[in-house]
Amino acid sequence: MIFDRSERGKPPVEPVTLKILVAGGFGVGKTTLVGAVSEIRPLRTEELLTEAGRPVDDVSGVEGKHTTTVAMDFGRITLREDLVLYLFGTPGQERFWFMWDELSEGALGAVVLADTRRLEDCFAAVDYFERRSIPFLVAVNCFEAAARYPVDTVRQALDLDDHVPLLLCDARERESVKEVLIEVVQHAMAHAADRRRAAAI
């Protein structure tokens, strides 16, 4: 939990619950990110990679990975007394992308997790959220073996609009992930306010 619950003697507050997606390529760290920050034991739907899947599962760059998410990851984090985030990690492999439409229903916003060693793996997620006008940010997961690039260089490589936030993070570290989640909530709420103002004109 990030902030304390209601003070003793005060009635409990019924929290607002918001849905955030965590998307990106295969092996980019989505399951790790959800697990690092969830205040409950995260639900995972990981299965072992098999020889049968070898022709369709591209493991180049993540040869040490032996499992994959086949449906979703689920976690929960309380940002403050009256605000709870439900986190849904999407499957990264193309053959499971049919799940994305179901998972994105009702989402406030999304985190697209990226790996600079395989930056092209997050293109599909960026395109998906752009097409559906779902507010998102890009969080570059700073793997130890990956080269570090300036944020502007990564933004240019992804051809991101200026209004899309781009952050560096460590998906294993709770504090780092919390910063990403707070940023995506703020970005999504600002986006919603802009749309309301535009509709009122």
C-alpha positions as MATLAB code, in Angstrom:
seq = 'MIFDRSERGKPPVEPVTLKILVAGGFGVGKTTLVGAVSEIRPLRTEELLTEAGRPVDDVSGVEGKHTTTVAMDFGRITLREDLVLYLFGTPGQERFWFMWDELSEGALGAVVLADTRRLEDCFAAVDYFERRSIPFLVAVNCFEAAARYPVDTVRQALDLDDHVPLLLCDARERESVKEVLIEVVQHAMAHAADRRRAAAI';
ca = [
       0.000    0.000    0.000;
       1.353    3.421   -0.909;
      -0.554    5.712    1.446;
      -2.058    4.979    4.826;
      -5.660    3.880    5.240;
      -8.216    6.160    6.899;
      -7.318    7.445   10.349;
      -8.622    5.598   13.375;
     -12.141    6.659   14.268;
     -13.056    7.816   10.774;
     -15.447    5.734    8.675;
     -13.787    3.764    5.866;
     -13.868    5.325    2.421;
     -15.263    3.348   -0.493;
     -12.407    3.506   -3.015;
     -12.690    4.256   -6.698;
     -11.272    1.356   -8.703;
      -9.465    1.955  -11.984;
      -8.282   -0.542  -14.564;
      -4.783   -0.214  -16.025;
      -3.334   -2.470  -18.717;
       0.320   -3.490  -18.886;
       1.273   -4.408  -22.440;
       4.375   -4.974  -24.550;
       6.352   -7.651  -26.312;
       7.191  -11.179  -25.241;
       9.646  -11.320  -22.336;
       9.687   -7.564  -21.702;
       8.819   -7.860  -17.995;
       5.039   -7.433  -17.753;
       4.555  -10.307  -15.288;
       7.503   -9.035  -13.238;
       6.083   -5.491  -13.145;
       2.656   -6.616  -11.930;
       4.217   -8.895   -9.322;
       6.623   -6.222   -8.062;
       3.883   -3.796   -7.075;
       0.778   -5.883   -6.354;
      -0.396   -5.840   -2.736;
      -2.127   -9.179   -3.254;
      -0.626  -12.369   -4.546;
      -0.795  -11.769   -8.321;
      -2.815  -14.061  -10.529;
      -0.608  -15.479  -13.278;
      -1.459  -17.632  -16.271;
       2.039  -18.714  -17.259;
       2.725  -21.926  -19.114;
       5.968  -23.591  -20.147;
       7.243  -22.897  -23.639;
       7.162  -26.094  -25.670;
       8.836  -27.502  -28.738;
       5.470  -27.330  -30.525;
       5.461  -23.560  -30.117;
       9.030  -23.041  -31.278;
       8.093  -22.244  -34.925;
       5.754  -19.408  -33.821;
       7.395  -18.147  -30.615;
      10.329  -15.825  -31.296;
      12.631  -16.116  -28.273;
      15.582  -14.271  -29.810;
      16.957  -11.940  -27.169;
      15.155  -13.806  -24.371;
      16.620  -17.277  -24.802;
      16.619  -17.856  -21.042;
      12.834  -17.463  -20.800;
      11.003  -20.761  -20.294;
       7.421  -19.650  -19.600;
       4.900  -17.314  -21.213;
       1.644  -15.639  -20.204;
      -1.231  -17.218  -22.118;
      -4.182  -15.188  -20.802;
      -3.290  -12.388  -18.386;
      -1.589  -11.322  -15.197;
      -3.684   -9.637  -12.514;
      -2.652   -7.561   -9.525;
      -3.981   -4.773   -7.304;
      -2.404   -1.737   -5.687;
      -3.876    0.959   -3.450;
      -2.512    4.331   -4.525;
      -4.342    6.172   -1.759;
      -7.258    5.595    0.599;
      -9.850    6.302   -2.084;
      -8.045    5.021   -5.198;
      -7.262    1.407   -6.114;
      -5.711    0.236   -9.370;
      -6.444   -3.145  -10.909;
      -3.542   -4.170  -13.111;
      -4.045   -6.472  -16.082;
      -0.932   -7.731  -17.862;
      -1.597   -8.710  -21.474;
      -0.012  -11.704  -23.206;
       2.955  -10.651  -25.335;
       2.931  -13.252  -28.082;
       1.026  -12.518  -31.271;
      -1.038  -15.714  -31.125;
      -2.626  -14.534  -27.868;
      -3.439  -10.996  -28.992;
      -7.140  -11.848  -29.358;
      -7.257  -11.440  -25.557;
      -6.401   -7.746  -25.783;
      -9.878   -6.600  -26.810;
     -11.424   -8.288  -23.782;
      -8.783   -7.000  -21.379;
      -8.931   -3.415  -22.667;
     -12.683   -3.088  -22.063;
     -13.183   -0.335  -19.470;
      -9.481    0.458  -19.075;
      -8.566    3.964  -17.925;
      -5.111    3.746  -19.491;
      -2.155    1.544  -20.289;
       1.558    1.078  -19.731;
       3.521   -0.112  -22.767;
       6.656   -1.781  -21.463;
       9.650   -1.627  -23.814;
      13.109   -3.208  -24.057;
      15.688   -1.197  -26.027;
      17.282   -4.447  -27.255;
      14.006   -5.370  -29.001;
      12.239   -2.037  -29.328;
      10.203   -3.181  -32.320;
       8.378   -5.671  -30.073;
       6.336   -2.853  -28.509;
       5.196   -1.305  -31.825;
       2.035   -3.434  -31.883;
       1.002   -2.268  -28.393;
       1.640    1.399  -29.236;
      -0.430    1.051  -32.423;
      -3.222   -0.772  -30.569;
      -3.724    1.956  -27.961;
      -3.342    4.785  -30.471;
      -6.054    3.287  -32.716;
      -8.452    2.869  -29.800;
      -7.673    6.273  -28.235;
      -6.705    4.635  -24.935;
      -4.267    6.927  -23.072;
      -0.906    5.229  -22.573;
       2.691    5.846  -21.677;
       5.847    3.972  -22.599;
       8.047    2.667  -19.792;
      11.487    1.467  -20.875;
      12.476   -1.485  -18.692;
      16.187   -0.964  -18.006;
      17.587   -4.476  -18.224;
      21.134   -4.809  -16.923;
      22.484   -6.062  -20.265;
      20.658   -3.416  -22.333;
      22.289   -0.260  -23.650;
      20.952    2.976  -22.121;
      19.670    5.632  -24.503;
      18.391    9.155  -23.863;
      14.612    9.402  -23.572;
      14.439   11.625  -26.670;
      16.284    9.000  -28.724;
      13.834    6.269  -27.694;
      10.873    8.583  -28.334;
      12.145    9.262  -31.852;
      12.729    5.561  -32.529;
       9.136    4.799  -31.487;
       7.765    7.828  -33.367;
       5.762    8.804  -30.270;
       3.650   11.949  -30.163;
       4.989   14.628  -27.827;
       2.063   14.239  -25.416;
       2.798   10.536  -24.742;
       4.911   10.226  -21.562;
       8.066    8.117  -21.775;
       9.856    6.969  -18.618;
      12.755    4.734  -17.652;
      11.974    2.100  -15.038;
      13.054   -1.140  -13.416;
      10.121   -3.573  -13.505;
      11.595   -5.476  -10.545;
      11.565   -2.468   -8.209;
       8.340   -1.540   -6.423;
       9.156    2.167   -6.099;
      10.062    2.444   -9.772;
       6.825    0.738  -10.825;
       4.776    2.961   -8.487;
       6.133    6.042  -10.250;
       5.093    4.598  -13.618;
       1.564    3.839  -12.377;
       1.073    7.261  -10.816;
       2.217    8.852  -14.084;
      -0.160    6.794  -16.234;
      -3.130    7.639  -13.966;
      -2.305   11.353  -14.123;
      -1.861   11.174  -17.905;
      -5.150    9.311  -18.401;
      -7.080   11.713  -16.190;
      -5.641   14.726  -18.028;
      -6.617   13.067  -21.310;
     -10.185   12.529  -20.056;
     -10.419   16.166  -18.911;
      -9.229   17.364  -22.334;
     -11.904   15.274  -24.042;
     -14.605   16.665  -21.753;
     -13.514   20.230  -22.489;
     -13.465   19.540  -26.228;
     -16.981   18.063  -26.085;
     -18.272   21.107  -24.197;
     -17.107   23.543  -26.882;
];
